[in-house]
Amino acid sequence: MLDAADEQVEQFHQLQEADDMDGLWATTHAELRRATTREEFEGVMAQQKQIMGSFVSSERESFNINTNNGVTAVTVTMETEFANGSGTETFIFRDDNEEWQLLSYNITSPLYEQANGEAAVAEDAGANEPPSSSAEEAAPAAAAAPAPAPERPQAGKPGVDSAGPGKPGQDGGTGKPDWDVEGSV
């Protein structure tokens, strides 16, 4: 089981590096596909690659194999190095008729907070307006508002997150796509 999950992690990285969204989408479990649209999935994968950069290497940090009512899931946590820095990836694969499929994906990295902070500063500084004539004019606006909480790509079990159960395909009942799931199978 663990060997199959390790192979799935390797395949995920290869497909993502090749920008093969058809291939990545094909590896996802039906529950993940019900929880989010393909467009949302592709957007999150593109955002990850933009923030983290190209995949360099990864090493398994931990794993957990869980069988419940005949359904087996493997959670694999990887410390992964990307071109722009490192992150912790968590994959959950579910055995569906002896075919391991991606049920959940999460990545955490300080690069997300940094990227979202820079985006907020650029927005506050008037990035959508003509450039100001001096740095002094832009400085007060850049310091005015704190950065929003970082968003990070993640997919998972419909309706389960750290806030509790919600509607299937939504994040804890907030109405957002289920990319911010902090649960397990």
Biotite code that builds the C-alpha atoms (Angstrom):
import biotite.structure as struc

atoms = struc.array([
    struc.Atom([0.000, 0.000, 0.000], chain_id="A", res_id=1, res_name="MET", atom_name="CA", element="C"),
    struc.Atom([2.693, 2.461, 0.953], chain_id="A", res_id=2, res_name="LEU", atom_name="CA", element="C"),
    struc.Atom([4.647, 1.683, -2.215], chain_id="A", res_id=3, res_name="ASP", atom_name="CA", element="C"),
    struc.Atom([1.527, 2.419, -4.280], chain_id="A", res_id=4, res_name="ALA", atom_name="CA", element="C"),
    struc.Atom([1.020, 5.719, -2.443], chain_id="A", res_id=5, res_name="ALA", atom_name="CA", element="C"),
    struc.Atom([4.673, 6.675, -2.976], chain_id="A", res_id=6, res_name="ASP", atom_name="CA", element="C"),
    struc.Atom([4.226, 5.952, -6.689], chain_id="A", res_id=7, res_name="GLU", atom_name="CA", element="C"),
    struc.Atom([1.145, 8.203, -6.723], chain_id="A", res_id=8, res_name="GLN", atom_name="CA", element="C"),
    struc.Atom([3.102, 11.048, -5.091], chain_id="A", res_id=9, res_name="VAL", atom_name="CA", element="C"),
    struc.Atom([5.830, 10.671, -7.702], chain_id="A", res_id=10, res_name="GLU", atom_name="CA", element="C"),
    struc.Atom([3.255, 10.624, -10.497], chain_id="A", res_id=11, res_name="GLN", atom_name="CA", element="C"),
    struc.Atom([1.568, 13.741, -9.047], chain_id="A", res_id=12, res_name="PHE", atom_name="CA", element="C"),
    struc.Atom([4.860, 15.651, -9.116], chain_id="A", res_id=13, res_name="HIS", atom_name="CA", element="C"),
    struc.Atom([5.655, 14.490, -12.656], chain_id="A", res_id=14, res_name="GLN", atom_name="CA", element="C"),
    struc.Atom([2.226, 15.472, -13.977], chain_id="A", res_id=15, res_name="LEU", atom_name="CA", element="C"),
    struc.Atom([2.300, 18.820, -12.214], chain_id="A", res_id=16, res_name="GLN", atom_name="CA", element="C"),
    struc.Atom([5.780, 19.611, -13.533], chain_id="A", res_id=17, res_name="GLU", atom_name="CA", element="C"),
    struc.Atom([4.607, 18.767, -17.055], chain_id="A", res_id=18, res_name="ALA", atom_name="CA", element="C"),
    struc.Atom([1.524, 21.009, -16.543], chain_id="A", res_id=19, res_name="ASP", atom_name="CA", element="C"),
    struc.Atom([-0.561, 17.944, -17.443], chain_id="A", res_id=20, res_name="ASP", atom_name="CA", element="C"),
    struc.Atom([-3.865, 18.995, -15.905], chain_id="A", res_id=21, res_name="MET", atom_name="CA", element="C"),
    struc.Atom([-5.730, 16.227, -17.768], chain_id="A", res_id=22, res_name="ASP", atom_name="CA", element="C"),
    struc.Atom([-3.421, 13.667, -16.184], chain_id="A", res_id=23, res_name="GLY", atom_name="CA", element="C"),
    struc.Atom([-3.659, 15.214, -12.709], chain_id="A", res_id=24, res_name="LEU", atom_name="CA", element="C"),
    struc.Atom([-7.455, 15.429, -12.864], chain_id="A", res_id=25, res_name="TRP", atom_name="CA", element="C"),
    struc.Atom([-7.598, 11.784, -13.990], chain_id="A", res_id=26, res_name="ALA", atom_name="CA", element="C"),
    struc.Atom([-5.778, 10.711, -10.796], chain_id="A", res_id=27, res_name="THR", atom_name="CA", element="C"),
    struc.Atom([-8.368, 12.297, -8.479], chain_id="A", res_id=28, res_name="THR", atom_name="CA", element="C"),
    struc.Atom([-11.001, 10.370, -6.569], chain_id="A", res_id=29, res_name="HIS", atom_name="CA", element="C"),
    struc.Atom([-14.696, 10.914, -7.376], chain_id="A", res_id=30, res_name="ALA", atom_name="CA", element="C"),
    struc.Atom([-15.216, 12.529, -3.943], chain_id="A", res_id=31, res_name="GLU", atom_name="CA", element="C"),
    struc.Atom([-12.617, 15.182, -4.707], chain_id="A", res_id=32, res_name="LEU", atom_name="CA", element="C"),
    struc.Atom([-14.230, 15.805, -8.106], chain_id="A", res_id=33, res_name="ARG", atom_name="CA", element="C"),
    struc.Atom([-17.617, 16.237, -6.395], chain_id="A", res_id=34, res_name="ARG", atom_name="CA", element="C"),
    struc.Atom([-16.113, 18.667, -3.877], chain_id="A", res_id=35, res_name="ALA", atom_name="CA", element="C"),
    struc.Atom([-14.567, 21.009, -6.433], chain_id="A", res_id=36, res_name="THR", atom_name="CA", element="C"),
    struc.Atom([-14.705, 21.856, -10.099], chain_id="A", res_id=37, res_name="THR", atom_name="CA", element="C"),
    struc.Atom([-11.916, 21.055, -12.484], chain_id="A", res_id=38, res_name="ARG", atom_name="CA", element="C"),
    struc.Atom([-11.388, 24.787, -13.053], chain_id="A", res_id=39, res_name="GLU", atom_name="CA", element="C"),
    struc.Atom([-10.897, 25.373, -9.313], chain_id="A", res_id=40, res_name="GLU", atom_name="CA", element="C"),
    struc.Atom([-8.523, 22.424, -9.114], chain_id="A", res_id=41, res_name="PHE", atom_name="CA", element="C"),
    struc.Atom([-6.471, 23.674, -12.060], chain_id="A", res_id=42, res_name="GLU", atom_name="CA", element="C"),
    struc.Atom([-6.413, 27.191, -10.616], chain_id="A", res_id=43, res_name="GLY", atom_name="CA", element="C"),
    struc.Atom([-5.069, 25.947, -7.310], chain_id="A", res_id=44, res_name="VAL", atom_name="CA", element="C"),
    struc.Atom([-2.418, 23.813, -9.014], chain_id="A", res_id=45, res_name="MET", atom_name="CA", element="C"),
    struc.Atom([-1.340, 26.809, -11.142], chain_id="A", res_id=46, res_name="ALA", atom_name="CA", element="C"),
    struc.Atom([-1.221, 29.032, -8.055], chain_id="A", res_id=47, res_name="GLN", atom_name="CA", element="C"),
    struc.Atom([0.943, 26.508, -6.243], chain_id="A", res_id=48, res_name="GLN", atom_name="CA", element="C"),
    struc.Atom([3.400, 26.307, -9.106], chain_id="A", res_id=49, res_name="LYS", atom_name="CA", element="C"),
    struc.Atom([3.532, 30.092, -9.391], chain_id="A", res_id=50, res_name="GLN", atom_name="CA", element="C"),
    struc.Atom([4.237, 30.547, -5.684], chain_id="A", res_id=51, res_name="ILE", atom_name="CA", element="C"),
    struc.Atom([6.444, 27.519, -5.019], chain_id="A", res_id=52, res_name="MET", atom_name="CA", element="C"),
    struc.Atom([8.190, 27.194, -8.379], chain_id="A", res_id=53, res_name="GLY", atom_name="CA", element="C"),
    struc.Atom([9.259, 23.960, -9.995], chain_id="A", res_id=54, res_name="SER", atom_name="CA", element="C"),
    struc.Atom([9.478, 20.716, -8.045], chain_id="A", res_id=55, res_name="PHE", atom_name="CA", element="C"),
    struc.Atom([13.026, 19.807, -6.998], chain_id="A", res_id=56, res_name="VAL", atom_name="CA", element="C"),
    struc.Atom([12.813, 16.860, -4.582], chain_id="A", res_id=57, res_name="SER", atom_name="CA", element="C"),
    struc.Atom([10.797, 15.387, -1.745], chain_id="A", res_id=58, res_name="SER", atom_name="CA", element="C"),
    struc.Atom([11.269, 13.050, 1.168], chain_id="A", res_id=59, res_name="GLU", atom_name="CA", element="C"),
    struc.Atom([8.569, 11.196, 3.047], chain_id="A", res_id=60, res_name="ARG", atom_name="CA", element="C"),
    struc.Atom([8.199, 12.483, 6.605], chain_id="A", res_id=61, res_name="GLU", atom_name="CA", element="C"),
    struc.Atom([5.336, 10.277, 7.740], chain_id="A", res_id=62, res_name="SER", atom_name="CA", element="C"),
    struc.Atom([2.491, 8.056, 6.649], chain_id="A", res_id=63, res_name="PHE", atom_name="CA", element="C"),
    struc.Atom([-0.689, 6.566, 8.031], chain_id="A", res_id=64, res_name="ASN", atom_name="CA", element="C"),
    struc.Atom([-2.699, 3.647, 6.665], chain_id="A", res_id=65, res_name="ILE", atom_name="CA", element="C"),
    struc.Atom([-6.331, 3.505, 7.760], chain_id="A", res_id=66, res_name="ASN", atom_name="CA", element="C"),
    struc.Atom([-8.953, 0.921, 6.874], chain_id="A", res_id=67, res_name="THR", atom_name="CA", element="C"),
    struc.Atom([-12.508, 1.621, 7.943], chain_id="A", res_id=68, res_name="ASN", atom_name="CA", element="C"),
    struc.Atom([-15.490, -0.474, 6.815], chain_id="A", res_id=69, res_name="ASN", atom_name="CA", element="C"),
    struc.Atom([-13.408, -2.018, 4.064], chain_id="A", res_id=70, res_name="GLY", atom_name="CA", element="C"),
    struc.Atom([-12.234, 1.346, 2.659], chain_id="A", res_id=71, res_name="VAL", atom_name="CA", element="C"),
    struc.Atom([-8.492, 1.942, 2.854], chain_id="A", res_id=72, res_name="THR", atom_name="CA", element="C"),
    struc.Atom([-6.835, 5.339, 2.758], chain_id="A", res_id=73, res_name="ALA", atom_name="CA", element="C"),
    struc.Atom([-3.156, 6.218, 2.961], chain_id="A", res_id=74, res_name="VAL", atom_name="CA", element="C"),
    struc.Atom([-2.002, 9.624, 4.206], chain_id="A", res_id=75, res_name="THR", atom_name="CA", element="C"),
    struc.Atom([1.520, 10.550, 3.140], chain_id="A", res_id=76, res_name="VAL", atom_name="CA", element="C"),
    struc.Atom([3.303, 13.674, 4.386], chain_id="A", res_id=77, res_name="THR", atom_name="CA", element="C"),
    struc.Atom([6.265, 14.864, 2.346], chain_id="A", res_id=78, res_name="MET", atom_name="CA", element="C"),
    struc.Atom([8.873, 17.539, 2.986], chain_id="A", res_id=79, res_name="GLU", atom_name="CA", element="C"),
    struc.Atom([9.269, 18.937, -0.490], chain_id="A", res_id=80, res_name="THR", atom_name="CA", element="C"),
    struc.Atom([11.823, 21.291, -1.980], chain_id="A", res_id=81, res_name="GLU", atom_name="CA", element="C"),
    struc.Atom([10.705, 23.592, -4.772], chain_id="A", res_id=82, res_name="PHE", atom_name="CA", element="C"),
    struc.Atom([12.677, 26.149, -6.763], chain_id="A", res_id=83, res_name="ALA", atom_name="CA", element="C"),
    struc.Atom([11.431, 29.008, -4.548], chain_id="A", res_id=84, res_name="ASN", atom_name="CA", element="C"),
    struc.Atom([11.569, 27.256, -1.168], chain_id="A", res_id=85, res_name="GLY", atom_name="CA", element="C"),
    struc.Atom([10.258, 24.313, 0.801], chain_id="A", res_id=86, res_name="SER", atom_name="CA", element="C"),
    struc.Atom([6.819, 23.147, 1.832], chain_id="A", res_id=87, res_name="GLY", atom_name="CA", element="C"),
    struc.Atom([5.041, 20.314, 3.570], chain_id="A", res_id=88, res_name="THR", atom_name="CA", element="C"),
    struc.Atom([2.723, 18.370, 1.297], chain_id="A", res_id=89, res_name="GLU", atom_name="CA", element="C"),
    struc.Atom([0.032, 16.057, 2.627], chain_id="A", res_id=90, res_name="THR", atom_name="CA", element="C"),
    struc.Atom([-1.591, 13.602, 0.248], chain_id="A", res_id=91, res_name="PHE", atom_name="CA", element="C"),
    struc.Atom([-4.507, 11.312, 1.024], chain_id="A", res_id=92, res_name="ILE", atom_name="CA", element="C"),
    struc.Atom([-5.064, 8.471, -1.406], chain_id="A", res_id=93, res_name="PHE", atom_name="CA", element="C"),
    struc.Atom([-8.037, 6.145, -1.330], chain_id="A", res_id=94, res_name="ARG", atom_name="CA", element="C"),
    struc.Atom([-8.080, 2.640, -2.723], chain_id="A", res_id=95, res_name="ASP", atom_name="CA", element="C"),
    struc.Atom([-10.936, 2.457, -5.200], chain_id="A", res_id=96, res_name="ASP", atom_name="CA", element="C"),
    struc.Atom([-11.157, -1.047, -6.700], chain_id="A", res_id=97, res_name="ASN", atom_name="CA", element="C"),
    struc.Atom([-7.413, -1.564, -6.269], chain_id="A", res_id=98, res_name="GLU", atom_name="CA", element="C"),
    struc.Atom([-6.632, 1.777, -7.930], chain_id="A", res_id=99, res_name="GLU", atom_name="CA", element="C"),
    struc.Atom([-5.162, 4.462, -5.663], chain_id="A", res_id=100, res_name="TRP", atom_name="CA", element="C"),
    struc.Atom([-6.701, 7.870, -6.312], chain_id="A", res_id=101, res_name="GLN", atom_name="CA", element="C"),
    struc.Atom([-6.019, 11.309, -4.854], chain_id="A", res_id=102, res_name="LEU", atom_name="CA", element="C"),
    struc.Atom([-8.692, 12.185, -2.301], chain_id="A", res_id=103, res_name="LEU", atom_name="CA", element="C"),
    struc.Atom([-6.978, 15.158, -0.657], chain_id="A", res_id=104, res_name="SER", atom_name="CA", element="C"),
    struc.Atom([-3.978, 17.395, -1.222], chain_id="A", res_id=105, res_name="TYR", atom_name="CA", element="C"),
    struc.Atom([-2.572, 20.102, 1.032], chain_id="A", res_id=106, res_name="ASN", atom_name="CA", element="C"),
    struc.Atom([0.585, 22.162, 1.013], chain_id="A", res_id=107, res_name="ILE", atom_name="CA", element="C"),
    struc.Atom([1.797, 24.502, 3.713], chain_id="A", res_id=108, res_name="THR", atom_name="CA", element="C"),
    struc.Atom([4.676, 26.905, 3.310], chain_id="A", res_id=109, res_name="SER", atom_name="CA", element="C"),
    struc.Atom([5.648, 30.360, 4.530], chain_id="A", res_id=110, res_name="PRO", atom_name="CA", element="C"),
    struc.Atom([5.803, 31.290, 0.842], chain_id="A", res_id=111, res_name="LEU", atom_name="CA", element="C"),
    struc.Atom([1.979, 31.427, 0.757], chain_id="A", res_id=112, res_name="TYR", atom_name="CA", element="C"),
    struc.Atom([1.815, 33.980, 3.556], chain_id="A", res_id=113, res_name="GLU", atom_name="CA", element="C"),
    struc.Atom([4.571, 35.989, 1.894], chain_id="A", res_id=114, res_name="GLN", atom_name="CA", element="C"),
    struc.Atom([2.847, 35.852, -1.513], chain_id="A", res_id=115, res_name="ALA", atom_name="CA", element="C"),
    struc.Atom([-0.525, 36.881, -0.083], chain_id="A", res_id=116, res_name="ASN", atom_name="CA", element="C"),
    struc.Atom([1.093, 39.657, 1.956], chain_id="A", res_id=117, res_name="GLY", atom_name="CA", element="C"),
    struc.Atom([2.812, 41.034, -1.140], chain_id="A", res_id=118, res_name="GLU", atom_name="CA", element="C"),
    struc.Atom([-0.452, 40.886, -3.083], chain_id="A", res_id=119, res_name="ALA", atom_name="CA", element="C"),
    struc.Atom([-2.246, 42.809, -0.326], chain_id="A", res_id=120, res_name="ALA", atom_name="CA", element="C"),
    struc.Atom([0.501, 45.433, -0.190], chain_id="A", res_id=121, res_name="VAL", atom_name="CA", element="C"),
    struc.Atom([0.420, 45.825, -3.987], chain_id="A", res_id=122, res_name="ALA", atom_name="CA", element="C"),
    struc.Atom([-3.367, 46.191, -3.893], chain_id="A", res_id=123, res_name="GLU", atom_name="CA", element="C"),
    struc.Atom([-3.218, 48.693, -1.033], chain_id="A", res_id=124, res_name="ASP", atom_name="CA", element="C"),
    struc.Atom([-0.511, 50.633, -2.847], chain_id="A", res_id=125, res_name="ALA", atom_name="CA", element="C"),
    struc.Atom([-2.791, 51.082, -5.847], chain_id="A", res_id=126, res_name="GLY", atom_name="CA", element="C"),
    struc.Atom([-1.439, 48.397, -8.148], chain_id="A", res_id=127, res_name="ALA", atom_name="CA", element="C"),
    struc.Atom([-4.511, 48.843, -10.354], chain_id="A", res_id=128, res_name="ASN", atom_name="CA", element="C"),
    struc.Atom([-3.971, 52.598, -10.624], chain_id="A", res_id=129, res_name="GLU", atom_name="CA", element="C"),
    struc.Atom([-1.325, 54.525, -12.547], chain_id="A", res_id=130, res_name="PRO", atom_name="CA", element="C"),
    struc.Atom([2.024, 54.475, -10.722], chain_id="A", res_id=131, res_name="PRO", atom_name="CA", element="C"),
    struc.Atom([2.504, 57.298, -8.228], chain_id="A", res_id=132, res_name="SER", atom_name="CA", element="C"),
    struc.Atom([5.156, 59.860, -8.893], chain_id="A", res_id=133, res_name="SER", atom_name="CA", element="C"),
    struc.Atom([7.172, 59.105, -5.767], chain_id="A", res_id=134, res_name="SER", atom_name="CA", element="C"),
    struc.Atom([7.889, 56.284, -3.359], chain_id="A", res_id=135, res_name="ALA", atom_name="CA", element="C"),
    struc.Atom([6.843, 58.509, -0.445], chain_id="A", res_id=136, res_name="GLU", atom_name="CA", element="C"),
    struc.Atom([3.273, 58.683, -1.797], chain_id="A", res_id=137, res_name="GLU", atom_name="CA", element="C"),
    struc.Atom([2.988, 54.893, -2.013], chain_id="A", res_id=138, res_name="ALA", atom_name="CA", element="C"),
    struc.Atom([4.616, 54.087, 1.349], chain_id="A", res_id=139, res_name="ALA", atom_name="CA", element="C"),
    struc.Atom([1.684, 55.045, 3.650], chain_id="A", res_id=140, res_name="PRO", atom_name="CA", element="C"),
    struc.Atom([-0.763, 53.011, 1.588], chain_id="A", res_id=141, res_name="ALA", atom_name="CA", element="C"),
    struc.Atom([1.525, 49.968, 1.607], chain_id="A", res_id=142, res_name="ALA", atom_name="CA", element="C"),
    struc.Atom([1.651, 49.934, 5.397], chain_id="A", res_id=143, res_name="ALA", atom_name="CA", element="C"),
    struc.Atom([-2.064, 50.652, 5.910], chain_id="A", res_id=144, res_name="ALA", atom_name="CA", element="C"),
    struc.Atom([-3.654, 47.194, 6.048], chain_id="A", res_id=145, res_name="ALA", atom_name="CA", element="C"),
    struc.Atom([-2.473, 43.824, 7.327], chain_id="A", res_id=146, res_name="PRO", atom_name="CA", element="C"),
    struc.Atom([-2.179, 40.998, 4.855], chain_id="A", res_id=147, res_name="ALA", atom_name="CA", element="C"),
    struc.Atom([-5.125, 38.590, 4.602], chain_id="A", res_id=148, res_name="PRO", atom_name="CA", element="C"),
    struc.Atom([-4.817, 35.061, 5.898], chain_id="A", res_id=149, res_name="ALA", atom_name="CA", element="C"),
    struc.Atom([-2.896, 32.929, 3.421], chain_id="A", res_id=150, res_name="PRO", atom_name="CA", element="C"),
    struc.Atom([-4.827, 30.718, 1.060], chain_id="A", res_id=151, res_name="GLU", atom_name="CA", element="C"),
    struc.Atom([-3.278, 27.436, 0.125], chain_id="A", res_id=152, res_name="ARG", atom_name="CA", element="C"),
    struc.Atom([-4.221, 24.724, -2.259], chain_id="A", res_id=153, res_name="PRO", atom_name="CA", element="C"),
    struc.Atom([-5.935, 21.844, -0.717], chain_id="A", res_id=154, res_name="GLN", atom_name="CA", element="C"),
    struc.Atom([-8.628, 19.394, -1.623], chain_id="A", res_id=155, res_name="ALA", atom_name="CA", element="C"),
    struc.Atom([-10.288, 16.825, 0.472], chain_id="A", res_id=156, res_name="GLY", atom_name="CA", element="C"),
    struc.Atom([-13.253, 15.095, 1.997], chain_id="A", res_id=157, res_name="LYS", atom_name="CA", element="C"),
    struc.Atom([-16.443, 16.996, 1.264], chain_id="A", res_id=158, res_name="PRO", atom_name="CA", element="C"),
    struc.Atom([-17.898, 18.861, 4.187], chain_id="A", res_id=159, res_name="GLY", atom_name="CA", element="C"),
    struc.Atom([-15.226, 18.227, 6.837], chain_id="A", res_id=160, res_name="VAL", atom_name="CA", element="C"),
    struc.Atom([-12.837, 20.890, 8.076], chain_id="A", res_id=161, res_name="ASP", atom_name="CA", element="C"),
    struc.Atom([-11.479, 22.310, 11.295], chain_id="A", res_id=162, res_name="SER", atom_name="CA", element="C"),
    struc.Atom([-14.708, 24.275, 11.765], chain_id="A", res_id=163, res_name="ALA", atom_name="CA", element="C"),
    struc.Atom([-16.822, 21.113, 11.631], chain_id="A", res_id=164, res_name="GLY", atom_name="CA", element="C"),
    struc.Atom([-19.111, 19.460, 9.129], chain_id="A", res_id=165, res_name="PRO", atom_name="CA", element="C"),
    struc.Atom([-20.747, 21.459, 6.386], chain_id="A", res_id=166, res_name="GLY", atom_name="CA", element="C"),
    struc.Atom([-22.642, 20.791, 3.229], chain_id="A", res_id=167, res_name="LYS", atom_name="CA", element="C"),
    struc.Atom([-21.028, 18.323, 0.821], chain_id="A", res_id=168, res_name="PRO", atom_name="CA", element="C"),
    struc.Atom([-18.672, 20.117, -1.525], chain_id="A", res_id=169, res_name="GLY", atom_name="CA", element="C"),
    struc.Atom([-18.422, 23.165, 0.713], chain_id="A", res_id=170, res_name="GLN", atom_name="CA", element="C"),
    struc.Atom([-15.963, 24.307, 3.326], chain_id="A", res_id=171, res_name="ASP", atom_name="CA", element="C"),
    struc.Atom([-17.601, 23.865, 6.714], chain_id="A", res_id=172, res_name="GLY", atom_name="CA", element="C"),
    struc.Atom([-20.848, 25.287, 5.403], chain_id="A", res_id=173, res_name="GLY", atom_name="CA", element="C"),
    struc.Atom([-19.258, 28.601, 4.373], chain_id="A", res_id=174, res_name="THR", atom_name="CA", element="C"),
    struc.Atom([-20.135, 28.098, 0.721], chain_id="A", res_id=175, res_name="GLY", atom_name="CA", element="C"),
    struc.Atom([-16.508, 28.114, -0.428], chain_id="A", res_id=176, res_name="LYS", atom_name="CA", element="C"),
    struc.Atom([-15.142, 25.196, -2.458], chain_id="A", res_id=177, res_name="PRO", atom_name="CA", element="C"),
    struc.Atom([-13.723, 22.461, -0.269], chain_id="A", res_id=178, res_name="ASP", atom_name="CA", element="C"),
    struc.Atom([-10.050, 23.406, -0.796], chain_id="A", res_id=179, res_name="TRP", atom_name="CA", element="C"),
    struc.Atom([-9.469, 24.439, 2.802], chain_id="A", res_id=180, res_name="ASP", atom_name="CA", element="C"),
    struc.Atom([-10.254, 21.089, 4.363], chain_id="A", res_id=181, res_name="VAL", atom_name="CA", element="C"),
    struc.Atom([-8.267, 20.281, 7.481], chain_id="A", res_id=182, res_name="GLU", atom_name="CA", element="C"),
    struc.Atom([-9.741, 16.840, 8.038], chain_id="A", res_id=183, res_name="GLY", atom_name="CA", element="C"),
    struc.Atom([-8.764, 13.288, 7.400], chain_id="A", res_id=184, res_name="SER", atom_name="CA", element="C"),
    struc.Atom([-10.502, 10.272, 6.015], chain_id="A", res_id=185, res_name="VAL", atom_name="CA", element="C"),
])
